[in-house]
């Protein structure tokens, strides 16, 4: 990640620039891609019809969140604080972080994945595929001004491609 202040090339995911100490947490917000063309993968994420996200507050009890996921058949919850995205909690998080321990009564913010990779609604589908492939993600939140507006899943992307290829 290139520091916007000193142009130093930092490791992806760093919160602070190793060279000048600048805050990089907002520097990795996706920018609209302008160079990718194509009817299949160049379409904007809006065309996927990604569903509105399932959202919980950061202080919700993790046992309650898991019960909701199980009851409603939800794969992931976006975690917010004051309406702004602060994390994501997936079925994979529940399995890996709680396996053999049971869902202790504690806030979901202790177990969520903080500062998740995000997309913007006008990003091309190719950007979503790239971020999912590189990060090994099945769900990526779509944000507008830091507020979650949708969540795109690998299933949404595959369905779109299969429909277009006929």
C-alpha positions as CSV (number, residue, x, y, z in Angstrom):
1,X,0.0,0.0,0.0
2,X,1.4,3.3,-1.1
3,X,1.4,6.0,1.6
4,X,-0.6,9.0,0.4
5,X,1.7,11.4,2.4
6,X,5.3,10.2,1.6
7,X,4.6,7.6,-1.2
8,X,6.4,4.9,0.8
9,X,5.4,1.3,-0.3
10,X,4.0,-0.3,2.9
11,X,2.7,-3.8,3.3
12,X,-1.0,-4.3,2.5
13,X,-3.1,-4.0,5.6
14,X,-0.7,-1.8,7.6
15,X,-2.5,0.8,9.7
16,X,0.4,3.2,9.9
17,X,3.1,4.1,7.3
18,X,6.4,2.5,8.3
19,X,8.3,5.5,6.9
20,X,6.3,8.6,8.1
21,X,3.7,7.2,10.6
22,X,0.7,8.5,8.6
23,X,-2.6,6.8,9.2
24,X,-3.3,4.3,6.4
25,X,-6.6,2.9,7.6
26,X,-8.6,5.0,5.1
27,X,-6.0,4.9,2.4
28,X,-7.1,1.4,1.2
29,X,-10.7,2.5,0.5
30,X,-11.3,1.3,-3.0
31,X,-11.3,3.8,-5.8
32,X,-13.4,3.4,-8.9
33,X,-11.6,1.3,-11.5
34,X,-11.6,3.1,-14.9
35,X,-9.5,0.8,-17.0
36,X,-11.5,-2.4,-17.0
37,X,-13.9,-3.0,-19.9
38,X,-16.1,-5.9,-20.8
39,X,-19.7,-6.9,-20.7
40,X,-19.2,-9.8,-18.3
41,X,-16.7,-8.6,-15.6
42,X,-16.7,-4.8,-16.3
43,X,-20.3,-4.4,-15.1
44,X,-20.7,-2.5,-11.9
45,X,-21.6,-4.4,-8.7
46,X,-25.0,-2.6,-8.8
47,X,-25.9,-5.1,-11.5
48,X,-25.5,-8.1,-9.2
49,X,-28.5,-7.0,-7.1
50,X,-26.5,-7.8,-3.9
51,X,-28.9,-8.0,-0.9
52,X,-29.0,-5.5,1.9
53,X,-26.6,-6.6,4.6
54,X,-27.5,-8.2,7.8
55,X,-26.2,-5.8,10.4
56,X,-25.5,-6.0,14.2
57,X,-24.1,-3.6,16.6
58,X,-20.6,-4.2,17.9
59,X,-21.8,-4.8,21.4
60,X,-24.3,-7.5,20.6
61,X,-23.7,-10.8,22.4
62,X,-21.9,-13.4,20.1
63,X,-24.2,-16.2,21.2
64,X,-27.2,-14.1,20.2
65,X,-25.6,-13.3,16.8
66,X,-24.8,-17.0,16.2
67,X,-28.4,-17.9,17.1
68,X,-29.7,-15.3,14.6
69,X,-27.4,-16.6,11.9
70,X,-28.5,-20.2,12.5
71,X,-32.2,-19.3,12.7
72,X,-32.3,-17.0,9.6
73,X,-29.8,-19.0,7.5
74,X,-27.3,-16.2,7.3
75,X,-23.6,-16.7,6.4
76,X,-22.3,-13.4,7.6
77,X,-23.2,-10.4,9.7
78,X,-21.7,-6.9,9.2
79,X,-20.8,-5.3,12.5
80,X,-21.3,-1.6,12.9
81,X,-20.6,1.1,15.5
82,X,-22.7,4.2,15.1
83,X,-23.8,3.0,11.7
84,X,-20.3,2.7,10.3
85,X,-18.8,-0.7,9.4
86,X,-16.2,-1.8,11.9
87,X,-16.1,-5.6,11.2
88,X,-17.5,-8.7,9.7
89,X,-18.5,-11.9,11.5
90,X,-18.9,-15.0,9.3
91,X,-19.9,-18.6,9.9
92,X,-16.2,-19.4,9.3
93,X,-15.3,-17.0,12.2
94,X,-17.8,-18.8,14.5
95,X,-16.4,-22.2,13.6
96,X,-12.7,-21.3,13.8
97,X,-12.7,-18.9,16.8
98,X,-15.2,-20.8,18.9
99,X,-14.7,-24.4,18.0
100,X,-14.8,-26.5,21.2
101,X,-15.4,-23.5,23.4
102,X,-19.0,-22.7,22.8
103,X,-20.3,-19.2,22.3
104,X,-19.3,-17.5,25.5
105,X,-21.3,-14.5,26.4
106,X,-19.1,-11.6,25.1
107,X,-19.5,-8.9,22.5
108,X,-19.2,-9.9,18.9
109,X,-16.5,-7.2,18.5
110,X,-14.1,-9.5,20.3
111,X,-14.4,-12.2,17.7
112,X,-15.2,-10.3,14.4
113,X,-12.7,-9.6,11.7
114,X,-11.8,-6.0,12.1
115,X,-11.6,-3.5,9.2
116,X,-12.7,-5.9,6.5
117,X,-11.8,-5.4,2.9
118,X,-14.6,-3.4,1.2
119,X,-16.0,-2.5,-2.2
120,X,-18.0,0.4,-3.6
121,X,-21.3,-0.1,-5.5
122,X,-19.7,1.3,-8.7
123,X,-16.7,-1.1,-8.6
124,X,-16.6,-3.5,-11.5
125,X,-17.4,-7.2,-10.8
126,X,-13.7,-8.0,-11.8
127,X,-12.6,-6.0,-8.7
128,X,-14.8,-8.1,-6.4
129,X,-13.5,-11.3,-7.9
130,X,-9.9,-10.1,-7.5
131,X,-10.4,-9.1,-3.8
132,X,-12.2,-12.4,-3.0
133,X,-9.5,-14.5,-4.7
134,X,-6.6,-12.7,-3.2
135,X,-8.1,-12.5,0.3
136,X,-9.8,-15.9,0.3
137,X,-13.1,-14.2,1.1
138,X,-16.6,-15.5,0.3
139,X,-18.3,-12.2,1.4
140,X,-17.2,-8.6,0.9
141,X,-19.2,-5.6,2.2
142,X,-20.2,-2.8,-0.1
143,X,-20.0,0.6,1.6
144,X,-20.9,4.1,0.9
145,X,-19.1,6.6,3.1
146,X,-18.2,3.9,5.6
147,X,-21.8,2.7,6.0
148,X,-22.6,-0.8,4.7
149,X,-25.2,-0.8,2.0
150,X,-24.9,-4.4,0.7
151,X,-22.7,-7.4,0.9
152,X,-21.6,-9.3,-2.2
153,X,-21.0,-13.0,-2.0
154,X,-19.1,-15.4,-4.2
155,X,-22.5,-17.0,-4.9
156,X,-23.8,-13.6,-6.3
157,X,-20.8,-13.3,-8.6
158,X,-21.0,-16.9,-9.9
159,X,-24.8,-16.6,-10.5
160,X,-24.2,-13.4,-12.5
161,X,-21.5,-15.0,-14.6
162,X,-23.5,-18.2,-15.2
163,X,-26.6,-16.2,-16.2
164,X,-24.5,-14.1,-18.7
165,X,-22.8,-17.1,-20.2
166,X,-26.1,-18.8,-20.6
